[in-house]
Amino acid sequence: MHALNASGAGPSGPERSGGSDEDGLETSGPWLSIAGWTVGLQVPDSRVRELLHRSLAGFVIAPPSAGVRICRLRVVAPSMARPEPTTRELPRPWREQDGSLRLEGEDYSARLDADGLRGEVVGAGRFPVEVVLRVMLAAELARRGGLLVHGVALVHGDAAALFTGHSGAGKSTLGGLWMDAGEALLSDELVAVWPDAMERTWRAAGTPWNLGFPREARLRAVGTLAWDSSSRWEQRQRAGDVGRVLVHNALLSEASSEGRGALLASAGRLLTDVEPVRLVFSRDASAATVVREALGVSGHG
């Protein structure tokens, strides 16, 4: 599990939209769109609602029109506040007999309906909301056969490359070098990836956490990172070598044998369909040059 800093980060169906819940309560917002997933938040506390608007700003949208598949997350204040911990760990969601998912954090709890369309989090502040949103997104991607990966995704034109690795592997550094070179970043924290049956390929999209942008692209490569004094793109990597790192850095949407099996199956399909690589790079502009050339673009723009 990844340790997190405490300051860091019914009848309703897919055709419903707009502001009112089935019990008459308004979806106060914000509404979000992440990797094609639409979710409306009901946050009674105006201070927390404003904090969420700020932290998720790039992904906030207007209330969706009818016909859009939407999810909802309701925030409920705890009856007795628990002290906020100095460090946190990502929760391990488990599935109840009725099919719902449950989460228990240090100072919050949550329940998500089996169909993924509705959830409730009991806790104070924005942190529990954002944690539950990540789990909901991971569960949505799992339904598509995709993954939510701790990594950095670089994009140029319509092509993207995803790199993952342990803390200190260079994900944020690489993202910074890429942006310094005038290139576009999807995310340097959590990246959504899923298969696109129409295009017979995979898509990658940014998410709101840390540095992320509301854009997506066709996924051309997935790989690991290493440091050196010169930069190079190493093809023909063994899928198993990349897969071990990838699985370790994918967010598990359900802590069960079924959940782990689905994650492994999705990772296997990804590494079958998308080129596994290793990027060895130095802390200079050569890293961006190597990635740009590997993505099939001879020059910027």
DRENSE-995357 format. One record per residue (C-alpha): residue number from 1; residue in three letters; x, y, z. Coordinates in nm, 2 decimals. Example, Ala and Ser with C-alpha at 12.3 -4.5 7.8 and 13.67 -1.06 7.14 Angstrom:
# residues 2
+-----+-----+--------+--------+--------+
!   n ! res !     c1 !     c2 !     c3 !
+-----+-----+--------+--------+--------+
!   1 ! ala !   1.23 !  -0.45 !   0.78 !
!   2 ! ser !   1.37 !  -0.11 !   0.71 !
+-----+-----+--------+--------+--------+
//
This chain:
# residues 301
+-----+-----+--------+--------+--------+
!   n ! res !     c1 !     c2 !     c3 !
+-----+-----+--------+--------+--------+
!   1 ! met !   0.00 !   0.00 !   0.00 !
!   2 ! his !   0.11 !   0.36 !  -0.06 !
!   3 ! ala !   0.14 !   0.58 !   0.25 !
!   4 ! leu !  -0.04 !   0.91 !   0.21 !
!   5 ! asn !   0.02 !   1.24 !   0.38 !
!   6 ! ala !  -0.29 !   1.35 !   0.57 !
!   7 ! ser !  -0.30 !   1.68 !   0.40 !
!   8 ! gly !  -0.24 !   1.54 !   0.05 !
!   9 ! ala !  -0.43 !   1.42 !  -0.11 !
!  10 ! gly !  -3.18 !   0.23 !  -0.50 !
!  11 ! pro !  -3.39 !   0.29 !  -0.81 !
!  12 ! ser !  -3.16 !   0.54 !  -0.96 !
!  13 ! gly !  -3.01 !   0.40 !  -1.29 !
!  14 ! pro !  -2.78 !   0.50 !  -1.57 !
!  15 ! glu !  -3.03 !   0.72 !  -1.74 !
!  16 ! arg !  -3.08 !   0.96 !  -1.45 !
!  17 ! ser !  -2.91 !   1.30 !  -1.45 !
!  18 ! gly !  -2.95 !   1.65 !  -1.30 !
!  19 ! gly !  -2.95 !   1.77 !  -0.95 !
!  20 ! ser !  -3.20 !   1.58 !  -0.74 !
!  21 ! asp !  -3.15 !   1.24 !  -0.57 !
!  22 ! glu !  -3.43 !   0.99 !  -0.54 !
!  23 ! asp !  -3.49 !   1.10 !  -0.18 !
!  24 ! gly !  -3.53 !   1.47 !  -0.29 !
!  25 ! leu !  -3.19 !   1.59 !  -0.18 !
!  26 ! glu !  -2.99 !   1.80 !  -0.42 !
!  27 ! thr !  -2.66 !   1.69 !  -0.57 !
!  28 ! ser !  -2.47 !   2.00 !  -0.45 !
!  29 ! gly !  -2.17 !   1.93 !  -0.66 !
!  30 ! pro !  -1.92 !   1.94 !  -0.79 !
!  31 ! trp !  -1.99 !   1.72 !  -1.09 !
!  32 ! leu !  -1.67 !   1.55 !  -1.23 !
!  33 ! ser !  -1.57 !   1.38 !  -1.55 !
!  34 ! ile !  -1.26 !   1.16 !  -1.52 !
!  35 ! ala !  -1.16 !   0.92 !  -1.80 !
!  36 ! gly !  -1.51 !   0.92 !  -1.94 !
!  37 ! trp !  -1.66 !   0.85 !  -1.59 !
!  38 ! thr !  -1.92 !   1.10 !  -1.46 !
!  39 ! val !  -1.98 !   1.14 !  -1.09 !
!  40 ! gly !  -2.19 !   1.39 !  -0.89 !
!  41 ! leu !  -2.10 !   1.48 !  -0.53 !
!  42 ! gln !  -2.34 !   1.57 !  -0.26 !
!  43 ! val !  -2.14 !   1.76 !   0.00 !
!  44 ! pro !  -2.34 !   1.95 !   0.27 !
!  45 ! asp !  -2.04 !   2.13 !   0.41 !
!  46 ! ser !  -1.98 !   2.44 !   0.20 !
!  47 ! arg !  -1.61 !   2.46 !   0.31 !
!  48 ! val !  -1.54 !   2.11 !   0.21 !
!  49 ! arg !  -1.73 !   2.16 !  -0.11 !
!  50 ! glu !  -1.51 !   2.46 !  -0.20 !
!  51 ! leu !  -1.19 !   2.27 !  -0.12 !
!  52 ! leu !  -1.30 !   1.99 !  -0.35 !
!  53 ! his !  -1.38 !   2.24 !  -0.63 !
!  54 ! arg !  -1.03 !   2.37 !  -0.60 !
!  55 ! ser !  -0.84 !   2.04 !  -0.58 !
!  56 ! leu !  -1.05 !   1.88 !  -0.86 !
!  57 ! ala !  -1.09 !   2.20 !  -1.07 !
!  58 ! gly !  -0.97 !   2.08 !  -1.40 !
!  59 ! phe !  -1.22 !   1.79 !  -1.40 !
!  60 ! val !  -1.53 !   1.98 !  -1.28 !
!  61 ! ile !  -1.81 !   1.99 !  -1.54 !
!  62 ! ala !  -2.16 !   2.13 !  -1.56 !
!  63 ! pro !  -2.44 !   1.89 !  -1.45 !
!  64 ! pro !  -2.47 !   1.63 !  -1.73 !
!  65 ! ser !  -2.77 !   1.60 !  -1.96 !
!  66 ! ala !  -3.02 !   1.31 !  -1.96 !
!  67 ! gly !  -2.89 !   0.98 !  -2.10 !
!  68 ! val !  -2.54 !   1.00 !  -1.96 !
!  69 ! arg !  -2.44 !   0.72 !  -1.72 !
!  70 ! ile !  -2.37 !   0.89 !  -1.39 !
!  71 ! cys !  -2.26 !   0.79 !  -1.04 !
!  72 ! arg !  -2.32 !   0.97 !  -0.72 !
!  73 ! leu !  -2.13 !   1.00 !  -0.40 !
!  74 ! arg !  -2.29 !   1.14 !  -0.08 !
!  75 ! val !  -2.09 !   1.28 !   0.20 !
!  76 ! val !  -2.22 !   1.24 !   0.56 !
!  77 ! ala !  -2.07 !   1.40 !   0.86 !
!  78 ! pro !  -1.97 !   1.16 !   1.13 !
!  79 ! ser !  -2.17 !   1.15 !   1.45 !
!  80 ! met !  -1.85 !   1.15 !   1.65 !
!  81 ! ala !  -1.53 !   1.30 !   1.49 !
!  82 ! arg !  -1.22 !   1.09 !   1.50 !
!  83 ! pro !  -0.87 !   1.26 !   1.52 !
!  84 ! glu !  -0.71 !   1.30 !   1.18 !
!  85 ! pro !  -0.39 !   1.08 !   1.15 !
!  86 ! thr !  -0.06 !   1.22 !   1.05 !
!  87 ! thr !  -0.01 !   0.95 !   0.78 !
!  88 ! arg !  -0.26 !   0.74 !   0.60 !
!  89 ! glu !  -0.27 !   0.42 !   0.40 !
!  90 ! leu !  -0.50 !   0.34 !   0.11 !
!  91 ! pro !  -0.79 !   0.13 !   0.23 !
!  92 ! arg !  -0.84 !  -0.23 !   0.11 !
!  93 ! pro !  -1.21 !  -0.25 !  -0.01 !
!  94 ! trp !  -1.39 !  -0.57 !   0.06 !
!  95 ! arg !  -1.72 !  -0.69 !  -0.09 !
!  96 ! glu !  -2.02 !  -0.77 !   0.13 !
!  97 ! gln !  -2.26 !  -1.06 !   0.06 !
!  98 ! asp !  -2.51 !  -0.82 !  -0.10 !
!  99 ! gly !  -2.24 !  -0.72 !  -0.35 !
! 100 ! ser !  -2.16 !  -0.38 !  -0.21 !
! 101 ! leu !  -1.81 !  -0.26 !  -0.14 !
! 102 ! arg !  -1.70 !  -0.14 !   0.20 !
! 103 ! leu !  -1.40 !   0.07 !   0.30 !
! 104 ! glu !  -1.26 !   0.16 !   0.64 !
! 105 ! gly !  -1.00 !   0.43 !   0.68 !
! 106 ! glu !  -0.84 !   0.57 !   0.99 !
! 107 ! asp !  -1.11 !   0.83 !   1.04 !
! 108 ! tyr !  -1.38 !   0.75 !   0.78 !
! 109 ! ser !  -1.58 !   0.47 !   0.63 !
! 110 ! ala !  -1.77 !   0.42 !   0.30 !
! 111 ! arg !  -2.01 !   0.20 !   0.12 !
! 112 ! leu !  -2.04 !   0.16 !  -0.25 !
! 113 ! asp !  -2.34 !  -0.01 !  -0.42 !
! 114 ! ala !  -2.27 !  -0.33 !  -0.62 !
! 115 ! asp !  -2.35 !  -0.16 !  -0.95 !
! 116 ! gly !  -2.10 !   0.12 !  -0.88 !
! 117 ! leu !  -2.36 !   0.39 !  -0.94 !
! 118 ! arg !  -2.40 !   0.51 !  -0.58 !
! 119 ! gly !  -2.18 !   0.55 !  -0.28 !
! 120 ! glu !  -2.17 !   0.71 !   0.07 !
! 121 ! val !  -1.87 !   0.82 !   0.27 !
! 122 ! val !  -1.89 !   0.91 !   0.64 !
! 123 ! gly !  -1.61 !   1.14 !   0.73 !
! 124 ! ala !  -1.48 !   1.50 !   0.77 !
! 125 ! gly !  -1.28 !   1.70 !   0.53 !
! 126 ! arg !  -1.20 !   1.65 !   0.17 !
! 127 ! phe !  -0.94 !   1.37 !   0.21 !
! 128 ! pro !  -1.19 !   1.08 !   0.27 !
! 129 ! val !  -1.40 !   1.20 !  -0.03 !
! 130 ! glu !  -1.09 !   1.19 !  -0.26 !
! 131 ! val !  -0.98 !   0.85 !  -0.14 !
! 132 ! val !  -1.33 !   0.71 !  -0.21 !
! 133 ! leu !  -1.34 !   0.87 !  -0.55 !
! 134 ! arg !  -1.02 !   0.69 !  -0.64 !
! 135 ! val !  -1.16 !   0.36 !  -0.53 !
! 136 ! met !  -1.48 !   0.43 !  -0.73 !
! 137 ! leu !  -1.28 !   0.52 !  -1.04 !
! 138 ! ala !  -1.07 !   0.21 !  -1.00 !
! 139 ! ala !  -1.39 !   0.00 !  -0.98 !
! 140 ! glu !  -1.53 !   0.17 !  -1.29 !
! 141 ! leu !  -1.21 !   0.10 !  -1.48 !
! 142 ! ala !  -1.21 !  -0.26 !  -1.36 !
! 143 ! arg !  -1.56 !  -0.30 !  -1.51 !
! 144 ! arg !  -1.41 !  -0.19 !  -1.84 !
! 145 ! gly !  -1.12 !  -0.43 !  -1.81 !
! 146 ! gly !  -0.89 !  -0.14 !  -1.72 !
! 147 ! leu !  -0.66 !  -0.02 !  -1.44 !
! 148 ! leu !  -0.58 !   0.28 !  -1.23 !
! 149 ! val !  -0.20 !   0.29 !  -1.22 !
! 150 ! his !   0.04 !   0.49 !  -1.00 !
! 151 ! gly !   0.26 !   0.63 !  -1.26 !
! 152 ! val !   0.34 !   0.91 !  -1.51 !
! 153 ! ala !   0.18 !   0.93 !  -1.86 !
! 154 ! leu !   0.34 !   1.14 !  -2.13 !
! 155 ! val !   0.15 !   1.24 !  -2.44 !
! 156 ! his !   0.24 !   1.39 !  -2.78 !
! 157 ! gly !  -0.02 !   1.42 !  -3.05 !
! 158 ! asp !  -0.25 !   1.12 !  -3.02 !
! 159 ! ala !   0.01 !   0.88 !  -2.86 !
! 160 ! ala !   0.09 !   0.83 !  -2.49 !
! 161 ! ala !   0.34 !   0.63 !  -2.29 !
! 162 ! leu !   0.28 !   0.52 !  -1.93 !
! 163 ! phe !   0.57 !   0.46 !  -1.69 !
! 164 ! thr !   0.54 !   0.31 !  -1.35 !
! 165 ! gly !   0.77 !   0.22 !  -1.06 !
! 166 ! his !   0.84 !   0.25 !  -0.69 !
! 167 ! ser !   0.87 !   0.58 !  -0.51 !
! 168 ! gly !   1.19 !   0.75 !  -0.63 !
! 169 ! ala !   1.20 !   0.58 !  -0.96 !
! 170 ! gly !   1.18 !   0.91 !  -1.13 !
! 171 ! lys !   0.81 !   0.95 !  -1.23 !
! 172 ! ser !   0.77 !   1.31 !  -1.12 !
! 173 ! thr !   1.11 !   1.40 !  -1.25 !
! 174 ! leu !   1.03 !   1.26 !  -1.59 !
! 175 ! gly !   0.70 !   1.44 !  -1.60 !
! 176 ! gly !   0.88 !   1.77 !  -1.52 !
! 177 ! leu !   1.14 !   1.72 !  -1.79 !
! 178 ! trp !   0.86 !   1.64 !  -2.04 !
! 179 ! met !   0.67 !   1.96 !  -1.96 !
! 180 ! asp !   0.99 !   2.16 !  -1.96 !
! 181 ! ala !   1.03 !   2.04 !  -2.32 !
! 182 ! gly !   0.69 !   2.19 !  -2.41 !
! 183 ! glu !   0.52 !   1.86 !  -2.42 !
! 184 ! ala !   0.18 !   1.75 !  -2.27 !
! 185 ! leu !   0.13 !   1.55 !  -1.96 !
! 186 ! leu !  -0.17 !   1.33 !  -1.87 !
! 187 ! ser !  -0.07 !   1.27 !  -1.50 !
! 188 ! asp !   0.22 !   1.22 !  -1.28 !
! 189 ! glu !   0.03 !   1.04 !  -1.00 !
! 190 ! leu !  -0.26 !   0.82 !  -1.11 !
! 191 ! val !  -0.33 !   0.73 !  -1.47 !
! 192 ! ala !  -0.65 !   0.56 !  -1.59 !
! 193 ! val !  -0.60 !   0.30 !  -1.87 !
! 194 ! trp !  -0.87 !   0.08 !  -2.04 !
! 195 ! pro !  -0.92 !  -0.11 !  -2.36 !
! 196 ! asp !  -1.10 !   0.05 !  -2.65 !
! 197 ! ala !  -1.28 !  -0.22 !  -2.84 !
! 198 ! met !  -1.38 !   0.01 !  -3.12 !
! 199 ! glu !  -1.02 !   0.11 !  -3.19 !
! 200 ! arg !  -0.87 !  -0.23 !  -3.08 !
! 201 ! thr !  -0.62 !  -0.05 !  -2.86 !
! 202 ! trp !  -0.59 !   0.10 !  -2.51 !
! 203 ! arg !  -0.66 !   0.45 !  -2.39 !
! 204 ! ala !  -0.49 !   0.65 !  -2.12 !
! 205 ! ala !  -0.63 !   0.95 !  -1.94 !
! 206 ! gly !  -0.52 !   1.19 !  -1.67 !
! 207 ! thr !  -0.68 !   1.21 !  -1.32 !
! 208 ! pro !  -0.71 !   1.51 !  -1.08 !
! 209 ! trp !  -0.46 !   1.40 !  -0.82 !
! 210 ! asn !  -0.12 !   1.57 !  -0.78 !
! 211 ! leu !  -0.05 !   1.70 !  -1.13 !
! 212 ! gly !  -0.31 !   1.58 !  -1.38 !
! 213 ! phe !  -0.50 !   1.71 !  -1.68 !
! 214 ! pro !  -0.84 !   1.63 !  -1.83 !
! 215 ! arg !  -0.72 !   1.47 !  -2.15 !
! 216 ! glu !  -0.67 !   1.13 !  -2.30 !
! 217 ! ala !  -0.47 !   0.96 !  -2.58 !
! 218 ! arg !  -0.40 !   0.63 !  -2.74 !
! 219 ! leu !  -0.16 !   0.42 !  -2.53 !
! 220 ! arg !   0.14 !   0.32 !  -2.73 !
! 221 ! ala !   0.38 !   0.19 !  -2.46 !
! 222 ! val !   0.39 !   0.09 !  -2.10 !
! 223 ! gly !   0.71 !   0.05 !  -1.91 !
! 224 ! thr !   0.94 !   0.09 !  -1.62 !
! 225 ! leu !   1.21 !   0.35 !  -1.54 !
! 226 ! ala !   1.58 !   0.36 !  -1.46 !
! 227 ! trp !   1.85 !   0.62 !  -1.42 !
! 228 ! asp !   2.17 !   0.67 !  -1.62 !
! 229 ! ser !   2.39 !   0.95 !  -1.75 !
! 230 ! ser !   2.24 !   0.92 !  -2.10 !
! 231 ! ser !   1.88 !   0.85 !  -2.21 !
! 232 ! arg !   1.76 !   0.56 !  -2.42 !
! 233 ! trp !   1.44 !   0.37 !  -2.50 !
! 234 ! glu !   1.48 !   0.00 !  -2.45 !
! 235 ! gln !   1.23 !  -0.21 !  -2.65 !
! 236 ! arg !   1.16 !  -0.58 !  -2.64 !
! 237 ! gln !   1.14 !  -0.59 !  -2.26 !
! 238 ! arg !   0.99 !  -0.90 !  -2.11 !
! 239 ! ala !   0.63 !  -0.85 !  -2.03 !
! 240 ! gly !   0.67 !  -1.04 !  -1.70 !
! 241 ! asp !   0.93 !  -0.79 !  -1.58 !
! 242 ! val !   0.71 !  -0.49 !  -1.66 !
! 243 ! gly !   0.40 !  -0.67 !  -1.53 !
! 244 ! arg !   0.54 !  -0.73 !  -1.19 !
! 245 ! val !   0.60 !  -0.36 !  -1.14 !
! 246 ! leu !   0.27 !  -0.27 !  -1.30 !
! 247 ! val !   0.06 !  -0.49 !  -1.08 !
! 248 ! his !   0.24 !  -0.37 !  -0.77 !
! 249 ! asn !   0.14 !  -0.01 !  -0.87 !
! 250 ! ala !  -0.22 !  -0.07 !  -0.98 !
! 251 ! leu !  -0.49 !   0.03 !  -0.73 !
! 252 ! leu !  -0.69 !  -0.28 !  -0.62 !
! 253 ! ser !  -1.06 !  -0.20 !  -0.64 !
! 254 ! glu !  -1.16 !  -0.51 !  -0.44 !
! 255 ! ala !  -0.94 !  -0.69 !  -0.18 !
! 256 ! ser !  -1.05 !  -1.05 !  -0.28 !
! 257 ! ser !  -0.93 !  -1.33 !  -0.49 !
! 258 ! glu !  -1.18 !  -1.21 !  -0.76 !
! 259 ! gly !  -1.05 !  -0.86 !  -0.74 !
! 260 ! arg !  -0.69 !  -0.97 !  -0.77 !
! 261 ! gly !  -0.77 !  -1.20 !  -1.05 !
! 262 ! ala !  -0.94 !  -0.93 !  -1.25 !
! 263 ! leu !  -0.64 !  -0.70 !  -1.19 !
! 264 ! leu !  -0.40 !  -0.96 !  -1.31 !
! 265 ! ala !  -0.61 !  -1.04 !  -1.62 !
! 266 ! ser !  -0.63 !  -0.67 !  -1.71 !
! 267 ! ala !  -0.26 !  -0.63 !  -1.67 !
! 268 ! gly !  -0.20 !  -0.93 !  -1.88 !
! 269 ! arg !  -0.42 !  -0.80 !  -2.16 !
! 270 ! leu !  -0.25 !  -0.46 !  -2.14 !
! 271 ! leu !   0.09 !  -0.61 !  -2.18 !
! 272 ! thr !  -0.02 !  -0.83 !  -2.47 !
! 273 ! asp !  -0.18 !  -0.54 !  -2.66 !
! 274 ! val !   0.07 !  -0.26 !  -2.57 !
! 275 ! glu !   0.45 !  -0.26 !  -2.61 !
! 276 ! pro !   0.64 !  -0.32 !  -2.28 !
! 277 ! val !   0.95 !  -0.10 !  -2.26 !
! 278 ! arg !   1.20 !   0.05 !  -2.03 !
! 279 ! leu !   1.31 !   0.41 !  -2.03 !
! 280 ! val !   1.66 !   0.48 !  -1.90 !
! 281 ! phe !   1.70 !   0.85 !  -1.87 !
! 282 ! ser !   1.91 !   1.13 !  -1.73 !
! 283 ! arg !   1.79 !   1.45 !  -1.57 !
! 284 ! asp !   1.82 !   1.66 !  -1.89 !
! 285 ! ala !   1.64 !   1.74 !  -2.22 !
! 286 ! ser !   1.76 !   1.41 !  -2.37 !
! 287 ! ala !   1.48 !   1.23 !  -2.19 !
! 288 ! ala !   1.21 !   1.42 !  -2.38 !
! 289 ! thr !   1.39 !   1.37 !  -2.71 !
! 290 ! val !   1.41 !   0.99 !  -2.67 !
! 291 ! val !   1.05 !   0.96 !  -2.57 !
! 292 ! arg !   0.94 !   1.18 !  -2.86 !
! 293 ! glu !   1.13 !   0.98 !  -3.11 !
! 294 ! ala !   1.00 !   0.65 !  -2.97 !
! 295 ! leu !   0.64 !   0.77 !  -3.00 !
! 296 ! gly !   0.71 !   0.82 !  -3.37 !
! 297 ! val !   0.73 !   1.20 !  -3.38 !
! 298 ! ser !   1.04 !   1.34 !  -3.54 !
! 299 ! gly !   1.01 !   1.69 !  -3.39 !
! 300 ! his !   0.80 !   1.89 !  -3.15 !
! 301 ! gly !   0.47 !   2.03 !  -3.29 !
+-----+-----+--------+--------+--------+
//
